[in-house]
Amino acid sequence: MHPLRHPRNAAMVGIVFLIIGVIYYAVPTFEGLTNYDIAAGATMLMFLGVAMAIMAYVLVAGTRDE
């Protein structure tokens, strides 16, 4: 049996950061405010989401099923 019964739970951790990154980028863009800082912050949040999802999966998969 796979040690992580629901891998989607680990993905949800990362998806939260991805959604925040998209909102962080979309709101100023729709308002007409273009700035490199906004794009850089959104990019970092999106990559943080991917990293958090991988980290959550590795931590849960590596724990003992007691």
Legacy VTK file of the C-alpha trace (Angstrom):
# vtk DataFile Version 3.0
C-alpha trace
ASCII
DATASET POLYDATA
POINTS 66 float
0.000 0.000 0.000
1.209 3.480 -0.788
2.275 5.322 2.380
0.346 8.409 1.317
-3.294 7.410 1.045
-4.364 10.644 -0.605
-1.573 12.295 -2.641
-4.004 15.064 -3.545
-3.650 16.366 0.033
0.048 17.048 -0.600
-0.824 18.710 -3.890
-3.385 20.944 -2.167
-0.595 22.483 -0.080
1.131 23.613 -3.258
-2.039 24.587 -5.086
-2.829 27.136 -2.375
0.430 28.970 -3.130
-0.161 28.723 -6.879
-3.595 30.302 -6.526
-2.196 33.084 -4.346
0.532 33.714 -6.947
-1.993 33.940 -9.782
-4.178 36.348 -7.801
-1.117 38.393 -6.814
-0.253 38.755 -10.508
-3.771 39.133 -11.931
-5.174 41.886 -9.706
-2.554 44.567 -10.504
-2.552 43.518 -14.165
-6.299 44.054 -14.463
-5.917 47.426 -12.747
-3.352 48.468 -15.345
-0.414 48.517 -12.945
2.543 46.785 -14.544
5.641 46.368 -12.455
8.545 43.937 -12.498
8.251 43.486 -8.749
4.716 42.137 -9.148
5.791 39.628 -11.791
8.807 38.564 -9.739
6.712 38.104 -6.604
4.085 36.078 -8.458
6.767 33.886 -10.035
8.367 33.222 -6.664
4.988 32.353 -5.115
4.244 29.910 -7.920
7.605 28.177 -7.588
7.132 28.140 -3.813
3.853 26.301 -4.398
5.569 23.627 -6.446
8.303 23.267 -3.827
5.779 23.048 -0.976
3.797 20.337 -2.757
6.923 18.264 -3.345
8.086 18.805 0.246
4.707 17.805 1.678
4.667 14.656 -0.456
8.208 13.678 0.557
7.556 14.286 4.261
4.361 12.259 4.297
5.768 9.476 2.125
8.850 9.227 4.329
7.016 8.865 7.637
6.277 5.500 9.110
2.725 4.242 8.914
2.119 3.379 12.547
LINES 1 67
66 0 1 2 3 4 5 6 7 8 9 10 11 12 13 14 15 16 17 18 19 20 21 22 23 24 25 26 27 28 29 30 31 32 33 34 35 36 37 38 39 40 41 42 43 44 45 46 47 48 49 50 51 52 53 54 55 56 57 58 59 60 61 62 63 64 65
